[in-house]
Amino acid sequence: MNMHLTFRRNGPPPRLVTGWKLDRVDRAGLLARFPPLFPDVVADHVTLRSGTDANTPLPEDERGEIIGEIDDRDGVQALVVRIGGSCVRADDGIFHITWSLDRRRGRRAKESNEVIARLGWRALAEPIPIRLHPARF
């Protein structure tokens, strides 16, 4: 019998992101409304905090609104989200969903906040309500 066991080395616990997963039904509707501009579609979560652990409390909010969008025309597209009446995170970043990327150009999801800070974002005519599921990932 061939048994395959995996042991975790001692060391610091893995660092996680705490935030929200976008509701799958809402995601499908948003993908139709905001076609991805770049080949790598992310469109799945909103970050509350990075570098957290399994003991970090999950957020309580379960609703948000898409209030804006941005793309830098060079490989990063994001939707701006308002949660609990604000789009500003505790770290002064902006709540957003990285929508699409061009990883062939070396673009990464963590660049969305930098793009929003540098270029700002375009407000939508009307907010779009979304359902969010508190999560760690």
C-alpha atoms as an extended CHARMM CRD file, in Angstrom:
* protein
*
       137  EXT
         1         1  MET       CA              0.0000000000        0.0000000000        0.0000000000  PROA      1               0.0000000000
         2         2  ASN       CA              1.3490000000        3.4060000000       -0.9740000000  PROA      2               0.0000000000
         3         3  MET       CA              0.4060000000        6.0610000000        1.5900000000  PROA      3               0.0000000000
         4         4  HSD       CA              1.0410000000        9.6940000000        0.8990000000  PROA      4               0.0000000000
         5         5  LEU       CA              1.1860000000       11.9200000000        3.9740000000  PROA      5               0.0000000000
         6         6  THR       CA              1.7740000000       15.6300000000        4.0650000000  PROA      6               0.0000000000
         7         7  PHE       CA              3.1870000000       17.2450000000        7.1750000000  PROA      7               0.0000000000
         8         8  ARG       CA              3.1130000000       20.9340000000        7.8400000000  PROA      8               0.0000000000
         9         9  ARG       CA              6.3860000000       22.3490000000        9.0040000000  PROA      9               0.0000000000
        10        10  ASN       CA              6.4830000000       24.3270000000       12.1940000000  PROA      10              0.0000000000
        11        11  GLY       CA              6.5100000000       28.0180000000       11.5440000000  PROA      11              0.0000000000
        12        12  PRO       CA              4.2380000000       31.0040000000       11.4970000000  PROA      12              0.0000000000
        13        13  PRO       CA              0.6230000000       30.3760000000       10.5520000000  PROA      13              0.0000000000
        14        14  PRO       CA             -0.3200000000       31.3310000000        7.0020000000  PROA      14              0.0000000000
        15        15  ARG       CA             -1.3090000000       34.9410000000        6.4330000000  PROA      15              0.0000000000
        16        16  LEU       CA             -4.8130000000       35.3760000000        5.1130000000  PROA      16              0.0000000000
        17        17  VAL       CA             -7.0270000000       38.0430000000        3.6320000000  PROA      17              0.0000000000
        18        18  THR       CA            -10.2080000000       38.8880000000        5.5420000000  PROA      18              0.0000000000
        19        19  GLY       CA            -13.0640000000       40.3840000000        3.5920000000  PROA      19              0.0000000000
        20        20  TRP       CA            -15.9690000000       39.2560000000        1.4880000000  PROA      20              0.0000000000
        21        21  LYS       CA            -16.5920000000       36.8840000000       -1.3910000000  PROA      21              0.0000000000
        22        22  LEU       CA            -18.8920000000       38.2750000000       -4.0490000000  PROA      22              0.0000000000
        23        23  ASP       CA            -22.1920000000       36.4140000000       -4.3470000000  PROA      23              0.0000000000
        24        24  ARG       CA            -22.0070000000       34.0830000000       -7.4000000000  PROA      24              0.0000000000
        25        25  VAL       CA            -25.3540000000       35.1930000000       -8.8430000000  PROA      25              0.0000000000
        26        26  ASP       CA            -24.4460000000       38.8670000000       -8.4630000000  PROA      26              0.0000000000
        27        27  ARG       CA            -21.0310000000       38.1310000000      -10.0220000000  PROA      27              0.0000000000
        28        28  ALA       CA            -22.6490000000       36.6550000000      -13.1350000000  PROA      28              0.0000000000
        29        29  GLY       CA            -24.8710000000       39.7110000000      -13.5800000000  PROA      29              0.0000000000
        30        30  LEU       CA            -21.9730000000       42.1030000000      -13.0480000000  PROA      30              0.0000000000
        31        31  LEU       CA            -19.8070000000       40.2600000000      -15.5780000000  PROA      31              0.0000000000
        32        32  ALA       CA            -22.5450000000       40.8260000000      -18.1630000000  PROA      32              0.0000000000
        33        33  ARG       CA            -22.8550000000       44.4910000000      -17.2140000000  PROA      33              0.0000000000
        34        34  PHE       CA            -19.0970000000       45.1950000000      -16.9400000000  PROA      34              0.0000000000
        35        35  PRO       CA            -17.3340000000       43.0580000000      -19.5500000000  PROA      35              0.0000000000
        36        36  PRO       CA            -13.7610000000       42.2650000000      -18.4630000000  PROA      36              0.0000000000
        37        37  LEU       CA            -11.2810000000       44.3780000000      -20.4180000000  PROA      37              0.0000000000
        38        38  PHE       CA             -8.2960000000       42.1160000000      -19.8120000000  PROA      38              0.0000000000
        39        39  PRO       CA             -7.8250000000       38.3480000000      -20.2340000000  PROA      39              0.0000000000
        40        40  ASP       CA             -7.4620000000       37.3300000000      -16.5690000000  PROA      40              0.0000000000
        41        41  VAL       CA            -10.8530000000       37.6620000000      -14.8580000000  PROA      41              0.0000000000
        42        42  VAL       CA            -10.7040000000       37.8980000000      -11.0500000000  PROA      42              0.0000000000
        43        43  ALA       CA            -14.0900000000       39.3940000000      -10.0510000000  PROA      43              0.0000000000
        44        44  ASP       CA            -14.5370000000       37.4290000000       -6.8400000000  PROA      44              0.0000000000
        45        45  HSD       CA            -13.8150000000       39.3240000000       -3.6140000000  PROA      45              0.0000000000
        46        46  VAL       CA            -13.4940000000       42.5750000000       -1.6740000000  PROA      46              0.0000000000
        47        47  THR       CA            -10.5660000000       42.9090000000        0.7350000000  PROA      47              0.0000000000
        48        48  LEU       CA            -11.1190000000       44.3040000000        4.2080000000  PROA      48              0.0000000000
        49        49  ARG       CA             -7.5990000000       43.5540000000        5.5140000000  PROA      49              0.0000000000
        50        50  SER       CA             -4.5840000000       41.6190000000        4.2540000000  PROA      50              0.0000000000
        51        51  GLY       CA             -2.1090000000       39.7530000000        6.4280000000  PROA      51              0.0000000000
        52        52  THR       CA             -4.6890000000       38.4820000000        8.8940000000  PROA      52              0.0000000000
        53        53  ASP       CA             -4.9910000000       35.0680000000       10.5230000000  PROA      53              0.0000000000
        54        54  ALA       CA             -7.6710000000       32.5150000000       11.3460000000  PROA      54              0.0000000000
        55        55  ASN       CA             -8.5380000000       34.4030000000       14.5650000000  PROA      55              0.0000000000
        56        56  THR       CA             -9.3290000000       37.6850000000       12.8250000000  PROA      56              0.0000000000
        57        57  PRO       CA            -13.0680000000       38.3480000000       13.1640000000  PROA      57              0.0000000000
        58        58  LEU       CA            -15.0670000000       38.2330000000        9.9720000000  PROA      58              0.0000000000
        59        59  PRO       CA            -16.8270000000       41.4390000000        8.9180000000  PROA      59              0.0000000000
        60        60  GLU       CA            -20.5090000000       41.7330000000        9.7340000000  PROA      60              0.0000000000
        61        61  ASP       CA            -21.7480000000       43.5440000000        6.6170000000  PROA      61              0.0000000000
        62        62  GLU       CA            -23.3650000000       41.3480000000        3.9820000000  PROA      62              0.0000000000
        63        63  ARG       CA            -24.4000000000       44.0280000000        1.5150000000  PROA      63              0.0000000000
        64        64  GLY       CA            -22.5250000000       46.5340000000       -0.5670000000  PROA      64              0.0000000000
        65        65  GLU       CA            -22.9270000000       48.6910000000       -3.6460000000  PROA      65              0.0000000000
        66        66  ILE       CA            -20.8630000000       49.0560000000       -6.7740000000  PROA      66              0.0000000000
        67        67  ILE       CA            -20.4350000000       52.8310000000       -7.0540000000  PROA      67              0.0000000000
        68        68  GLY       CA            -17.6360000000       53.2480000000       -9.5700000000  PROA      68              0.0000000000
        69        69  GLU       CA            -15.1360000000       51.7330000000      -11.9410000000  PROA      69              0.0000000000
        70        70  ILE       CA            -11.5870000000       52.2720000000      -13.1500000000  PROA      70              0.0000000000
        71        71  ASP       CA             -9.1750000000       50.8040000000      -15.6430000000  PROA      71              0.0000000000
        72        72  ASP       CA             -5.6810000000       52.0440000000      -16.3360000000  PROA      72              0.0000000000
        73        73  ARG       CA             -5.7360000000       50.8420000000      -19.9840000000  PROA      73              0.0000000000
        74        74  ASP       CA             -2.5720000000       48.9380000000      -19.1530000000  PROA      74              0.0000000000
        75        75  GLY       CA             -3.8340000000       45.7660000000      -17.5130000000  PROA      75              0.0000000000
        76        76  VAL       CA             -5.8510000000       46.5860000000      -14.3600000000  PROA      76              0.0000000000
        77        77  GLN       CA             -9.6360000000       46.9710000000      -14.1570000000  PROA      77              0.0000000000
        78        78  ALA       CA            -11.5400000000       47.3490000000      -10.8670000000  PROA      78              0.0000000000
        79        79  LEU       CA            -15.0040000000       48.1600000000       -9.5430000000  PROA      79              0.0000000000
        80        80  VAL       CA            -15.2810000000       50.4740000000       -6.5240000000  PROA      80              0.0000000000
        81        81  VAL       CA            -17.5070000000       49.2310000000       -3.7060000000  PROA      81              0.0000000000
        82        82  ARG       CA            -19.2900000000       51.0400000000       -0.8680000000  PROA      82              0.0000000000
        83        83  ILE       CA            -19.8210000000       48.9700000000        2.2830000000  PROA      83              0.0000000000
        84        84  GLY       CA            -21.4870000000       50.2600000000        5.4350000000  PROA      84              0.0000000000
        85        85  GLY       CA            -21.8540000000       53.7090000000        3.8960000000  PROA      85              0.0000000000
        86        86  SER       CA            -18.1800000000       54.1650000000        2.9460000000  PROA      86              0.0000000000
        87        87  CYS       CA            -15.7630000000       53.1150000000        0.2340000000  PROA      87              0.0000000000
        88        88  VAL       CA            -12.7010000000       53.8890000000        2.4100000000  PROA      88              0.0000000000
        89        89  ARG       CA            -11.0380000000       51.0100000000        4.2770000000  PROA      89              0.0000000000
        90        90  ALA       CA             -9.4060000000       51.3960000000        7.6990000000  PROA      90              0.0000000000
        91        91  ASP       CA             -5.9720000000       51.4260000000        5.9840000000  PROA      91              0.0000000000
        92        92  ASP       CA             -7.1580000000       54.3430000000        3.7900000000  PROA      92              0.0000000000
        93        93  GLY       CA             -7.3890000000       52.0670000000        0.7620000000  PROA      93              0.0000000000
        94        94  ILE       CA            -10.5890000000       51.8980000000       -1.2560000000  PROA      94              0.0000000000
        95        95  PHE       CA            -12.9790000000       48.9500000000       -1.1500000000  PROA      95              0.0000000000
        96        96  HSD       CA            -12.9150000000       47.4310000000       -4.6010000000  PROA      96              0.0000000000
        97        97  ILE       CA            -13.2410000000       44.2760000000       -6.6380000000  PROA      97              0.0000000000
        98        98  THR       CA            -10.3170000000       43.6430000000       -8.9410000000  PROA      98              0.0000000000
        99        99  TRP       CA            -12.3070000000       42.8640000000      -12.0670000000  PROA      99              0.0000000000
       100       100  SER       CA             -9.7450000000       41.8680000000      -14.6660000000  PROA      100             0.0000000000
       101       101  LEU       CA             -5.9820000000       41.8670000000      -15.1680000000  PROA      101             0.0000000000
       102       102  ASP       CA             -3.4060000000       41.2610000000      -17.8460000000  PROA      102             0.0000000000
       103       103  ARG       CA             -0.9610000000       38.9480000000      -16.0960000000  PROA      103             0.0000000000
       104       104  ARG       CA              1.0530000000       38.6240000000      -19.3090000000  PROA      104             0.0000000000
       105       105  ARG       CA              2.0330000000       42.2470000000      -18.6900000000  PROA      105             0.0000000000
       106       106  GLY       CA              2.9560000000       41.3360000000      -15.1220000000  PROA      106             0.0000000000
       107       107  ARG       CA             -0.1230000000       42.9500000000      -13.5800000000  PROA      107             0.0000000000
       108       108  ARG       CA             -1.3490000000       41.6860000000      -10.2070000000  PROA      108             0.0000000000
       109       109  ALA       CA             -4.5580000000       42.1500000000       -8.2260000000  PROA      109             0.0000000000
       110       110  LYS       CA             -2.7940000000       44.0160000000       -5.4260000000  PROA      110             0.0000000000
       111       111  GLU       CA             -2.1510000000       46.8680000000       -7.9080000000  PROA      111             0.0000000000
       112       112  SER       CA             -5.8410000000       47.8490000000       -8.0230000000  PROA      112             0.0000000000
       113       113  ASN       CA             -5.6170000000       50.1200000000       -4.9840000000  PROA      113             0.0000000000
       114       114  GLU       CA             -2.5490000000       51.8470000000       -6.4210000000  PROA      114             0.0000000000
       115       115  VAL       CA             -4.3720000000       52.4370000000       -9.7210000000  PROA      115             0.0000000000
       116       116  ILE       CA             -7.4020000000       53.8540000000       -7.8770000000  PROA      116             0.0000000000
       117       117  ALA       CA             -5.1570000000       56.1460000000       -5.7870000000  PROA      117             0.0000000000
       118       118  ARG       CA             -3.2420000000       57.3480000000       -8.8360000000  PROA      118             0.0000000000
       119       119  LEU       CA             -6.0930000000       57.7800000000      -11.3300000000  PROA      119             0.0000000000
       120       120  GLY       CA             -9.2210000000       58.0900000000       -9.2070000000  PROA      120             0.0000000000
       121       121  TRP       CA            -12.3790000000       56.3630000000      -10.4150000000  PROA      121             0.0000000000
       122       122  ARG       CA            -15.4970000000       57.0700000000      -12.4590000000  PROA      122             0.0000000000
       123       123  ALA       CA            -18.7410000000       57.1780000000      -10.4800000000  PROA      123             0.0000000000
       124       124  LEU       CA            -21.6870000000       55.1860000000      -11.7960000000  PROA      124             0.0000000000
       125       125  ALA       CA            -24.9620000000       57.0050000000      -12.4720000000  PROA      125             0.0000000000
       126       126  GLU       CA            -26.7240000000       54.7210000000       -9.9460000000  PROA      126             0.0000000000
       127       127  PRO       CA            -25.2460000000       52.3890000000       -7.2930000000  PROA      127             0.0000000000
       128       128  ILE       CA            -25.6620000000       48.6680000000       -7.9520000000  PROA      128             0.0000000000
       129       129  PRO       CA            -26.5410000000       46.6340000000       -4.8390000000  PROA      129             0.0000000000
       130       130  ILE       CA            -24.5110000000       43.4600000000       -4.2770000000  PROA      130             0.0000000000
       131       131  ARG       CA            -24.5510000000       40.6270000000       -1.7670000000  PROA      131             0.0000000000
       132       132  LEU       CA            -21.3060000000       39.8480000000        0.0240000000  PROA      132             0.0000000000
       133       133  HSD       CA            -20.2920000000       36.7850000000        2.0240000000  PROA      133             0.0000000000
       134       134  PRO       CA            -17.8530000000       37.3990000000        4.9180000000  PROA      134             0.0000000000
       135       135  ALA       CA            -14.8080000000       35.1740000000        4.3680000000  PROA      135             0.0000000000
       136       136  ARG       CA            -11.1240000000       34.4970000000        4.8700000000  PROA      136             0.0000000000
       137       137  PHE       CA             -9.0400000000       33.4720000000        1.8750000000  PROA      137             0.0000000000
